[in-house]
Structures are given as structure tokens and as C-alpha cells.
Amino acid sequence: MSELQLDSLSFFERLELLRLLEEQQVRTSRRRFFDLFPDHGPLRRDLYQKHLAFFKAGFDHDERLFMAANRIGKTLTGAYEMTCHLTGRYPHWWPGRRFDEPVQAWAAGTTNETTRDIVQKELFGGIDRYGTGMIPFADLIGDPRYRPNTNKAIDYAMVRHVSGGTSSIGLKSYEQRRKAFEGTARHVIWLDEEPPLDIYSECLLRTATVEGIIYVTFTPLEGATEVVRSFIDGAEHRV
């Protein structure tokens, strides 16, 4: 709409236009997943070969590390893959691992606060904007369960899978220590930022019995740690 056309609107017409624009923005934010890695255009996926290679490596590697500098899109990449597995909405070009049935998943960050502000925000949206993250709003089932005595830090949420079943994802942090990562099997575990070795080892146990996958996204700020070396040394199942 041109400036001249806008000037011709009444006060109430302008309010209605503003409401419609805000509604359009909300609807777009609730479908963010579908706009990423398109076939064509300025953001076409051919421009993101490292991200695509990371996805593809999941086809025959149970453990993966996306180690890169800041602002490369590591967390976005991790959230995108997690959304694919939770919903079963794999794009036509998807080269990596697929789960035909609902999955049980975890995503974790360094602290409760950073998990909420980074991982949770990427998957679900901001604290007061639930449903505007990577997971499509239409696929979220009800409200999430929040951790007590936190500022809306999500404990777990349920996600609709295309098969008709229900996936679940729990959010954790490394400051909860290894014991918090004990328990039942998990098909998918995403660790955003480098985990302590004992937590990483525990996560491997959680995926082992169901042939699950674990992937890590971080910038190696602490140098050649044990976790970093385990990938660099190149075990067959790690990449």
C-alpha cells in the first residue's frame, strides 16, 4: 500500500489494517519451519552446503558434531532437524535419518537459563510467544509443562506426528548433572553447546537400545577437550 493510499484511510481503517498486518506476522511466525531451505530464491538451500552435509551425515552416523564459528546457524540447524524428527515432516530433499513413528527426544543446553533463552526459544518461540519457534504451532499439542519456580522454562512438550501418534521432547541442562540424564531410552538427543563428557556418555546409553541418534552443535571455545577429540579422532560411528 502506497503512502497516498494510507493517507486516504480513516483512523479506524488504519487500526484494522494494523490488526491484519499483525495477524499476518503471527501466522507467518507459526509456520517458520516451512520457509527454511527452499528450492529457489536468495535463501535457497544450495547456499548452505555445510548444513546439508550435516543432515546427510545422519543417514549412516549415530553421532554427529556441527562444530563451527558463531553466527553460522548451528542452533537453527539443530532445531530444524529436531522438528523434522518430532513431527515426521521431512522435506522432499531430506538426505538424513528418518523416523517413521513418533519419537521420544531431549534437547539440552548449558544452564537452565540458556536452555530457555536459546534452545527453547528456537524450538517453541519466546517466553510470551509460545508457538512461534521452529515447531509449527499446529503441531503443538496443548500447553507445555513448565518447570516449577522458573520463568516459563519448559520441562517437556507434546508434538503431533504425521503418523497420527504423539512425539515428546524434554528440555534439560548440563547444570542438572548426569543423574538428570538417566532414565528411559531416547530416539533423538540434541545437545546445544559442548556437554561434559559424563553427560555425553549418559546420552549415548539413552539412544543405544533404540538405535537412536545424538547430535551436538557448538563452537569449540574450550579447545581440544575430550568430547572434541573423540570426534576429531574419527570413530566410525562419529562425524
N, C-alpha and C positions, 0 to 999 in steps of 0.2 A: 504494500500500500504506500502510495506516494505521500509526501508531506502535504500537498494540496488536498488530497482526498481525506487525510486525517483531520485537517483543519475544518472540513465540512461536517464532521461528526459532532453530535451533541455530547454533552457531558456523560449521559447515561449510555450512549452508544460506545463511547470510549471505554467506559467501565466494562461493558460487555465484551468488547474486543480484547481488553486486557485479561479478562477471565478466560476467554477462549484460548489465548496465547499461552497462558499459564497451564491450562489443562493439556494443551498440545505438548508442552515441555515435559509435564509429568508422564504422559503416555509414552513419549519417546524414551525417557529415562528408565521406564519399566520394561523396555524391550532392547536394552543396550546390547545384550548378547548377540542378537540377530544382525547387528550392524557391523560387527567386527570381522576382519579378514575377508572382505568381499572379493568377488571375482575381478571387478574392474574399479577404476577410479583412482583418485590420488592416494587412497589408503589401501589399495589392493594388496592382497596377501603376498604376491610375488616380491614385494619390497621387504618382507620380513622373513628371510630365509633361515636365520638362526632360530627364530621362534618355531617355524615349521619343522626344522630339523629336530628340535627338542620334542615336539609332538610325535614325530615319526619314530624317534628312538624308543618311545614307549611300547611300540609294537612287539619288540623282542627283548626288552630290558626291564626287569622288575624294579631297578633302582636307577634314578636319574638325578643329575645335578645341573641346574641352569645357573652357572656362575658368570656374572658379568658386572660391568660398572653400574653405577647408579643411573636412574632415568632411562633405562633401556626397555622397561616394560616387563620386568621379571614377575612382579606380583600380579600384574594384569594377565600375564600368560598362565600363571598358576591358577588364578581364579577362573579363567576361561576353560581350562582343562577340567577343573573340578566340576564346573557347571555341566559340561558335556556328560560326565560320568553320573552325576546326580540325577539329571533329567533324562538321559538317553537321547538327547537331541544332538546327535553327531552331525556336523555339516557334511555335505556330499563329498567334500575333498578330504575328509579326516583320514590321516595316514597312520594313526597310532592305535593304542589298545582300545577295545570296545567292551562294554559290559551290556549284555542283552537284558539283564534283570536289574532290579533296584539294588543299590549299594549302601553299605554302611561305611561312613567316611569320617575322618578327622582332618581339621586344619589347625595349625598351631603357629604361634609367634613367640617372641622373646619374653614379653611380660603380658600380664592381663590387659594392661592399658594399650600397649602397642598392638596386641591381637585385636582388640576392639577398634582401634583407630585406623588400622591398616587392613588386616585380613578381613575382619567383619565388614568394614566399610566397602571393601572391594566386592565382596560376595553379596551383601544384603543392602548396602546403602548406608548413609549417615545415621547417627543415633535417632534423629527425629524424622528420617526419611526411609523407613523400612520398605523394601521392595523396589528400590531404585539402584540396586547394585547389579552385579553380573547375572545372578539367578533371576530369570524372568518372574515378574510379580505374579503372573497367572499360575506359575508352578509352585509357589509357596503355599503350604497348607496351614492355615490358621496362623496364630501368633507363635513366635519362638519362645522357648523357655529362657528366661534371663537368670543370670547368677544373682543370688541374694547379696544385698549390700554393695552393689556395683551400679555404676551409671549406665544401665542398659547394656551390659556386656552379655552377649548371647552364650548360653550353655549349649543348647542344641536346637535344631530346627528340622522340620519335616518337609520333604520336597517331592512333588508329583513326578513319577517316572512315566515315560511314554508307553511302557508295557501295561500300565494300569495299576502298578504297585506303588509303593512309597519308599523313597530313599531317606536316609537320615544323615545329618552331619553334626558332629560335636566340635566345639571350639575349645582349644586348650592353650596353655602357655608353658614355656620351659621353667618358669619360676615355680610352677607347681611340683616340679621334680619328677623323677622317674616313676614313682608309685602311681601318679595320676594317669600314666600311660599304660598301666597294666589293665588286664581285663579281657574282653571278648575280641574276636577277630575283626579286622577291618579290610575292606576291599581296596580302599584308596586312602592314602595319607599324604597330605601336603604340608611340608614344613617351610615356612617363610622366615628367612634368616637362619643362620647356621645353628644347629642344635648341639647340645653337649653329646659326647659320644655315647654315654649310657642311655640317654633318651632315644637316640637314633637306633641303637641296638634293640631297645624295647619295642620300638615301632616295627622293626623288621620281624620280630616274633609275632606281632599282631597280624601281619599280612601273609605270613608263611603258610598257614593252614588253608587259606582260601585262594592261594595263588594271586594275591593282591599286588598292588604296586605302591611304591613310595617315591615321591619326588621332592626335591629341595630347591628353593630359589633364594640366592643371596649373593651379596658382594663380599669377597674374602677380606674383611677388614682386619682379621687377626692372623693373616699369613697362612703358612702351610701347617694347619692343625691336623689332628689325626683324621677328622672327617674329610677334610680337603685331600689329604694324601691318599685316603682309601679310594677316592675316585680317580685321582691323577695317575695312581699306580696301575689302574685299568683292570680291575677284576672283570671276568667275562660278563657277569650279570649287571655291571655298573657302567654308566656312561655319563 
